[in-house]
Amino acid sequence: MWYVYIVKCKDKTLYTGVTTDLKRRIKEHNDSVLGAKYTKGRRPVKLIYSVRKKNKSLAQKEECRIKKLSRAKKFKIINNF
C-alpha cells in the first residue's frame, strides 16, 4: 500500500510526498538526514493529510495532481479529510 501525504512545516509551508510507511517517513522528515531537502530547514513538520493508493503509480499521479494545486485548493482537500 502506498500513501500520498501532506505535511505542514514550521514556517507554515506545505510539502507533499509519497511513501509506503507514513510513520517512518514523518520521522525521517523530522529527525533524519533522509528527510527531503525542502523540509530539513523547516522542521518540525506535522502530518496533516494522507490517502492510501493501491500502487506506486497511482500514488505518484495523485502527488503530482496535488502539487499542481494552489495553496487554497490544497487546504480544501485537507479540510475535507
Sequence and secondary structure as in RCSB ss.txt:
>XXXX:A:sequence
MWYVYIVKCKDKTLYTGVTTDLKRRIKEHNDSVLGAKYTKGRRPVKLIYSVRKKNKSLAQKEECRIKKLSRAKKF
KIINNF
>XXXX:A:secstr
 EEEEEEE TTS EEEEEES HHHHHHHHHH TTS HHHHTT   EEEEEEEESSHHHHHHHHHHHHTS HHHHH
HHHHH 
